[in-house]
Amino acid sequence: MISRQQKALFYTALAVPMRVNASLYRHWLAPRSGTVRVQLGPGREKYLDGWINVDANFITAKQDVWADLRNGLPFEDETVDALYSHHVIEHLPDADLPRHFAEVFRVLKPGGVFRIGGPNGDTACRKLVEGDAEWFGDFPDKRDSIGGKFANFILCRGEHLTILTASYLDELARGAGFPQTWVQQPTATTRFPEHFDARVLTTEWESTPEAPHTLIIEGQRH
């Protein structure tokens, strides 16, 4: 795992060219018609053909657009039909999340939809209280105590910058203008199968569907 110091150096060194590249894409290359589906932070393994994949890591990730999400989304207003983000927003500073959801609202067309997922803080808190150490894994570090395992899951050696719960994500989405959100089952359920089809759902992973490690919410702009 790359350290936060190395990542900070990367983003600092390339901040200007990344911002310029995103601006050029938004104003000259981003589609303004047709069906437009966008995935944020695909890395390499979760790249989706037929989608516009946006990532800041041009070294190891596979992307169509090189952009830092902290600078906004590189698309014009009301031009995107569907936006998908899986285990990405927990890496954004907590203070940036209201603006990020406002950007999601801005770029979606009326009727456009989003599916956003990340570490399930609701389940993690419940499993901590229940004393269910088996629910927690050993990534990124092996911990013996349930408290250590909980910290491992929530903080991920400082990689996660916020705790995601259903109520918090709903608050962020409503604050951006979405009328409501719906919690979905990772790999299994969606309100919008015309966009988040089996190909998309198979990029997700869940070992305990009855107590999911990933919290998924969906929303629709009216």
Secondary structure, DSSP 8 states (H G I E B T S, - for coil): ---HHHHHHHHHHTHHHHHHHHHHIIIIIS--SS--EEEE--TTTT--TTSEEEES-TTTS--SEE--GGG--SS-TT-EEEEEEES-GGGS-GGGHHHHHHHHHHHEEEEEEEEEEEE-HHHHHHHHHHT-GGGS---SS--SSHHHHHHHHHHTTTT--S---HHHHHHHHHHHT-S-EEEE-TTT--S-TTTS-HHHHTT---S-TTS-SEEEEEEE--
